[in-house]
Amino acid sequence: MDDHATRNKCVFCKIADGSQQSELVHTDDEFVAFCDLRPAAAHHLLVIPRQHVASASVLTPQHKPMVEQMVALARQLVHERGVKEEEELRLGFHWPPFTSIQHLHLHAIAPVSQLGFISRIIFRPNSYWFVSPETVLRKLEKDSAS
């Protein structure tokens, strides 16, 4: 599928270009952030690149700065919402095939203490289906060294 066809079908690309409505909490030239439709806690944001990237599993070492910027933005947005304690913030990417939307998105969830039983399973750090940004960045660094 070419990039144009992908962007026309991808719901997150449509949110990023403004053709699909969402509760945007941040927008700039590179990233868009919005509230998750099914929040797991009081603050559940998704940070996406405007550029279509299918998932964390296809990232290359060249994507490292993008991932670092996504993490910094997620931390900033949650901090602006009053969550100051690092242990109350969970960041992560779903890992294929456990992705519902085929567009890279970083979950920023806080406070973690509000997660229910099912959400604690779905967003369990460094499981087969949900990986921390640090895990993704280590993989990119390892790939860069190879």
Secondary structure, 3 states (H helix, E strand, C coil): CCHHHHHHHCHHHHHHHCCCCCCEEEECCCEEEEECCCCCCCEEEEEEECCCCCCHHHCCHHHHHHHHHHHHHHHHHHHHCCCCCHHHCEEEEECCCCCCCCCCCEEEEECHHHCCHHHHHHCCCCCCCEECHHHHHHHHHHHHHC
